Amino acid sequence: MDKNKRAALLENLIMRAKEEDLSEGGDITSQAIFSSNHTSRAVIKAKEAGVVSGIHLITPVFHAFSSSLSVELCVSDGSRVAPQTPLAYVTGETIAILSAERLVLNLLQRFSGIATVTRRMVDCLGDCRTRILDTRKTTPTLRFLEKEAVLHGGGVNHRFGLYDMIMAKDTHVRAAGGPDKAVAAARAWLSQAESSVKIEVEVECLDDFQRALSAGPDIIMLDNMSCEDMAQAVHIRDKTAPSVLLEASGNVTEERIGPISQTGVDYISVGALTHSVQALDIHLQLL
């Protein structure tokens, strides 16, 4: 993503989240208890082991509440942390620290949860060449940060949106009359549009796989296929079209990562990295 676009998205996200919490009244609990010149020092700690993501967001979020807050980062995105590891310290107005606390933690916990589960899945691969891919099953407006969290966990980003890859899913394939016809139509469109984006097509059985392979896509998604069928697809690909990449998908769990990777597929895509991840337990304490 373009750096300027990313910066604009992040600024908008923080401002909208701040408005959601403060509205026009502000943090009335902190305002009722503390004076505007009351200061504190706080630490943000991981309460459990994991891989952190969102560290780079701590400073801009706190500064959105008060630019005079001093923030000291202790770790970087992608770091493995143990329980009670300090992630950052913040010093300044107590009202600003407590007003920003929940937003900082919400972002850190979610993105660190994504990075942590991604790293666990990557570790399940061992030494094989297969890579873990994310999907578009992300939280609306948070996709750019959730996909960064996947990278921090050692995964690989799939397409960002509907605009940067042609991906013929089962619905497209059925309406087109088959995977080969869907790929042929996509190739014709790319030629006319003078575009070089890649074409991926989804298949659910070996017969459709061979039809898709004959049409020459860049990537074929093997959806909900058995490991035996995926291994056969890899064998056919290697003999007839070795440049075509193969992606396994569908109900992927940590337990299945190893057996799937042994089939020889290039990628395993995992929607659960982002759509149902458990947050990493992180908290803020005043010192």
N, C-alpha and C positions, 0 to 999 in steps of 0.2 A: 504494500500500500504506500502511496505517495506520502512523504513525511508531513507535508503541509495539511493534507487531508486528514491524516491521523491526528495531528495536533488539534485541528478544529473539532474533530469528533470527540476527542478526550475532553477538551475544554467545555463543550456543550454538555457532555455526559455529567461532568462534575457539577456544573452550574444547575442542571436540572435536578440532580440528586440532592444538592444543597437546598434548593427551593422546596423540594418535597418534604424535607425535614423541618426547615425553619419557617417557611411561608413568610408572613409579614410580622409574626410575633417573636420569632427567634426562639432560642432555648430558654423558656421561661423558668425551668427548674434551676438551671445554673445561674441565671440572672437573679433569681430570688435569694440564692444562698451566698453567692460570691460577688465581691465588688469588681469593677472593671479593671482595677490594677492588681488584683490578686493573681499571683503567679504560681506555677507548679512545674514539676519535672515528672515525666511519665516514661515508662518503658513498654514496648510492644513485644510480647513473647509468644513463641510457639508453645502450645500445651501438649503437643504430641509430635512424634517424628513424621517427617514428610519432606517434600520438595516445595520450595516457596516460589510464588509468582505474584507479581503486583507490587514488589518492593519499590519499583520506579514510580509508583503512583502515590506513595506515602507523602512525599514532599509537596507535590502540586495540590493534593487534597487538603492538607493542613493549611497551606498558604491561601487556598480559596476562602478559608474561614478567617485567617489573619496572616498577613504577609510578614509579621514580626516574629512569628514562631520560629524557633531554631530546631532543625531536624538533623539528626545524626543517624545515618544508615549503617547497620552493622554487617549485613549480608547482601548478596546480590541475587537477582532472579536466577532460578535454576539451581540454587544451593540446596544440598541436603541438610536438614537441621534435626537436632535431637530435641526432646522435650526440655522446656525452660530455656531454650536458646533465645537470647535477645535479638530481635530483628531490627529495632530502631529505638532511638530515644527522641523525645520532643520536649522542649522547654519554652515556657511563655505564659500568656494569659490563660488562666484555668478555664474560663468560660469558652474560649476558642478551642482548647484541647478537648473538652468534654462534648462540645457541640459537634466536632468533627469525628469523634471516636467511632460511632457506629458506621459511618460511611467508610472510613478507612478499614475497619475490621470486615465489613461485608465484602468489600472488594478483595482484600487479602485472603479471606477464608475461602471464597469461591474459586479464585484463580489458583490458589495453592492446592486446593482439592483436585482441580483438573490436572495440574502439573504432577501431583503425587500419584494419581491413578495411572496417568500416562507413563510415568517412570516405572511403575510396577509392571505394566504390560510390556514395555520395552525390555525390561530385565528378563521377562519370561521367554524372550526370543533367543537368549544365549548368544552364540557366535554366528548365527545364520544371517544371511543378507536381507531377509525380509524386513520391511519397515512398517511401523504403525502409523496409520493415517487417521485424521479427524474427519468430520462430516459437516454438513450445514445444519445439523440438529443442535443449534445454539440458542442462547437467550437473545431475543430481539434487542438490537442496538449494542449488545456486548460482544458481538462476534469477533471483532478485531482483537479484543483483549483475551477472549477465551482461546482463540487460535494462537496467540502469543504464548499463553500458558501451556498449550500442547507442545510448542517448541521448547519451552523451558523444561518440560518433562522428557525431552528427547524424542518426541514424535515428529511427524511430518505433516504439513498442511496440505489438504486437498484443495479443490477450487474454493475461492472465497465466496463467490456468489453465482448468479445465473449468467453472468456476462463474460466470465473468463475461461470457460470450457464448455464444449457441447457434451452433454451427458444424457444419453437416451436411456431413461429408466423404463421399468416394465410398462408403465402407462403409455409412454411414447412408442415403445416397440409394438405393443398390441395395436395401437391406432395406425401405425405405419404398415402393418402387415408382416412384421418379422424383423429380427435384428439386422439382417443384411440390407433390407430395404431402408431401415432407419439410418444406417451408416451411409448408404449410397446417397440418400437425400441430403444428409449433413455435408458430405463431401462436395456435392454440387453447389450447395449454398455457400460453403467456404470459398469455393473457386470464384463464384460470382461476386462475393463480398471482398475478395482479395485478402482473406484473413488466414492466419496461421495457427489459430488456437487448436488445441488437441480435441480429439473425439473419443469419448468413452461410451460403451454400450453395455447394458446389463443383460445377463442371461441366467437361466435357472436350470438348464440341463445341458448335457453334452451335445445333443443334436443342434440346439440353438447356438451353442458355443461354436461349433464348426461352421454354421451359417454365418455367424458374426465374424469369425476369423477370416473367412473367404472374402469379406468385404474390405478388409484392411483398416480397422480402427487403430488408434494409438493404444488404447487400454480396453480390456474387457473385464467387467465386474462379474465374478462368479457368486451369485447370490443364493445363500442357503443351500449350497451343494455339499454333498458328503466329502470327507477327506479323500476317499477313493476316487471320486469323480474329479475332484480338483487336481489330484496327482496325474490322472489321465489327461486332463486338459493341459497341464504343464508339459507332459510328454509330447502331445500333439503340437503344441506351440513351438517347442524347442526344435522339432523336426521340420516344421513347415513355415513358421513365421516368427523367428526368434526375437525380432525387434518389438513385437507386441507385448505390452506389460499386462500382468494379470493381478487383479485385486480381489481378495476374498472378502465377503461381507455377509452379515446376517447372524444375529444372536451370538455375537462373539463375546466370550468370557475369558477371564484369566486362565482358567483350566484348559480352554481350547486353543489358546495362542500357540503353545508348543506343537501340538499335533497339526494344526493348520500350517504353521511355518515349515514343517517338515515336508509338505507337499511340493515346495519349491516356488510358491507364489511370490510375487514381488512385493505386494502390499497386503496388509490386513486393515480394513477400515472399521472403526469402532465408534458408533454413535454415542455409546454410554460414556465416552470421555467427557462429553459436555452436557448431554441432555438429562442425566440423572446422577451426577457426581455428588459425593458426600463432601461437605466443606471440611477443610482442615481446621482444627480447634486452635484459635489464636485469640489472645486477649490483651488488653491494655491495663496497666496498673500505675497508679500515682505513687511516686516514691517519697 
